[in-house]
């Protein structure tokens, strides 16, 4: 037998059983961004293209919602014939909520073509004729969009507007003025 302790001794017993459970709280962004987009006119640059950048959006959760278009944002000379073009602008936030607007894009080409004719030509008449067959050097033409060269003649020779370059032509004696247009 053991002697009694000098101080009281307390013995504690804990009989706790624990169980854990989790609960998820999911907050979903269901609010669409607010898109602002308006009809726009794009002017083609020296290379014949312009880029659409119309549309801004704000959103409750996404700092900069993505702006996309229903077609390529690059417009070219090929779009001149079908202008104005209907484009759907879409703003998408990080939760894939969208807002859309349809705008008209008008494409214009304000870059004038340039024509640089060759030097004036002075020749004698062909032997035995009152005219001369002359090879005409085509003018240098440039434009940001494709060009169609045409010419007309006035003076000693009269020719109505004709598509293409003059090339070789038989001119009567006198002065003929060739007028080019693009």
Secondary structure, DSSP 8 states (H G I E B T S, - for coil): -----SS--------------------------EEE---EEEE--TTSEEE----EEE-SS-SS-EEEESS-SEEEGGGGGG-SEEEEEEEE-TT--EEEEEEEEEEE-----EEE----------TTSSEEEEE----EEE-SS----EEEEEESS-EEEEES---EEEEESS-EEEEEE-
